[in-house]
Each structure stands twice: as structure tokens, then as C-alpha cells.
Amino acid sequence: MISALSRLRPLPVLRALLVVGAVALGSGSAWAQDKPAVRTPHAVITLAKGGEIVLEFFPQDSPRHVENFLALARKGFYDGQRVHRVAPGFVVQFGDPQTKTLPLDDNRIGGGGPGYTLKAEFNTRKFERGVLGMARSNDPDSAGSQVYIMLGPAPHLNGQYTAFGQVTKGMEVVDTIRVGDRIKSIKVVP
């Protein structure tokens, strides 16, 4: 056995090992590329008056906000709520559970939430038409359940509020929403 090993030339063996290693490294990244892409979560808002809005989320930019919204939607938290704010050219806002029972002119409307708050996840997403943002008070870490859909661009919100999704279908429905319109359901879809 020793005589067989001594007859091997070290340089060709080293070259062979380097080639095998390079091929293994190169094909390792190819194998990694063959993995299925992570699916982006989606949800469908159905309005009581008719119409659907499809949302896509940004879990890579704001994971806690995405998970919070999806968890609330799965529990039916938003079902039956009313839109409590429409600012033409700016936002449509919902997510205050008090809108299920209080009159919309009650001064408590717009102040309700899930009973907890989230730490801000400001990111580089631009607040353009169709972007889904998390409403909050002056405290950056005060968001909970109230969200808004942008009706137009608002660069002054960039980096100051958490953008966590966008409308991918149904902006024409969003454009028809009025204060008092009821959300029939929000369903999370695969």
C-alpha cells in the first residue's frame, strides 16, 4: 500500500482534488437555486357592498407587521368593521374594532385597536398608490390593527411609517370606498 501511494505524484492528485472541490462548490449554488421560492402571503378583502381587493405582503421588510395583520385576519378581527377614514387622493383607513358598534361620528372612532402595539418596522418601501401602511399615533411604536391603503403617492410618509404590503388587484374597488363601507371579510390565501 505504501509503495502504491509513493508512486502517486502529489501535484496531479492535488489538482484533481481542487477540480472536484470547485465542481462541488459550483453545483452547490446551483442546487440552492433549485429550491422553491418562498411564497409571499396574500389576503382578499371582500366588501359588504361588493368588490374584492387582493393584497400582497412584504414579509422581508416588515415581518412582525405582516404576521400581525395575517393573524388578526385569520381570527376574523376585521370582519364586519367599517372604513372610518377616506382622505381623497391620500388614504382609505380601517382597522378600528369600535366601528362595528359605535356610530362613526363618535369621537372614539379612530382610536381603537387590538389591545397591544407593535414596534415600528420602517423600511425603504415608498408610499405610492396601492401601498398598505400601518397607522399609528405620534409614537412610532404605537401601531396595532389600523391600516391604510394609499390612494396616491405620499413621500412625506417614506421612512416614517411602516409599509407592509400592496394592492395587486382591485384598486378600482378601493377608489369607490366611502366612509362607513363595511368589510365583509378578510381571508388569507395561500
Secondary structure as the mmCIF struct_conf table of DSSP 4:
data_model
#
loop_
_struct_conf.conf_type_id
_struct_conf.id
_struct_conf.beg_label_comp_id
_struct_conf.beg_label_asym_id
_struct_conf.beg_label_seq_id
_struct_conf.end_label_comp_id
_struct_conf.end_label_asym_id
_struct_conf.end_label_seq_id
HELX_RH_AL_P HELX_RH_AL_P1 ILE A 2 ARG A 7
BEND BEND1 LEU A 8 LEU A 8
HELX_RH_AL_P HELX_RH_AL_P2 PRO A 10 GLN A 33
TURN_TY1_P TURN_TY1_P1 ASP A 34 ASP A 34
BEND BEND2 LYS A 35 LYS A 35
HELX_LH_PP_P HELX_LH_PP_P1 PRO A 36 PRO A 41
STRN STRN1 HIS A 42 LEU A 47
TURN_TY1_P TURN_TY1_P2 ALA A 48 LYS A 49
BEND BEND3 GLY A 50 GLY A 50
STRN STRN2 GLU A 52 PHE A 57
TURN_TY1_P TURN_TY1_P3 PRO A 59 ASP A 61
HELX_RH_AL_P HELX_RH_AL_P3 PRO A 63 ARG A 74
TURN_TY1_P TURN_TY1_P4 LYS A 75 GLY A 80
STRN STRN3 ARG A 82 ARG A 82
STRN STRN4 ARG A 85 ALA A 87
TURN_TY1_P TURN_TY1_P5 PRO A 88 PHE A 90
STRN STRN5 VAL A 91 PHE A 94
HELX_RH_3T_P HELX_RH_3T_P1 PRO A 97 LYS A 100
TURN_TY1_P TURN_TY1_P6 THR A 101 THR A 101
BEND BEND4 LEU A 102 LEU A 102
TURN_TY1_P TURN_TY1_P7 LEU A 104 ASP A 105
BEND BEND5 ASP A 106 ASP A 106
TURN_TY1_P TURN_TY1_P8 ASN A 107 GLY A 110
BEND BEND6 PRO A 114 GLY A 115
STRN STRN6 LEU A 118 LEU A 118
BEND BEND7 THR A 124 THR A 124
TURN_TY1_P TURN_TY1_P9 ARG A 129 GLY A 130
STRN STRN7 VAL A 131 MET A 134
BEND BEND8 ASN A 138 ASP A 139
TURN_TY1_P TURN_TY1_P10 PRO A 140 ASP A 141
STRN STRN8 ALA A 143 ALA A 143
BEND BEND9 GLY A 144 SER A 145
STRN STRN9 VAL A 147 MET A 150
BEND BEND10 LEU A 151 GLY A 152
HELX_RH_3T_P HELX_RH_3T_P2 PRO A 155 LEU A 157
TURN_TY1_P TURN_TY1_P11 ASN A 158 GLN A 160
BEND BEND11 TYR A 161 TYR A 161
STRN STRN10 THR A 162 LYS A 169
HELX_RH_AL_P HELX_RH_AL_P4 MET A 171 VAL A 174
TURN_TY1_P TURN_TY1_P12 ASP A 175 THR A 176
TURN_TY1_P TURN_TY1_P13 VAL A 179 GLY A 180
HELX_LH_PP_P HELX_LH_PP_P2 ASP A 181 ASP A 181
STRN STRN11 ARG A 182 ARG A 182
STRN STRN12 ILE A 183 VAL A 189
#
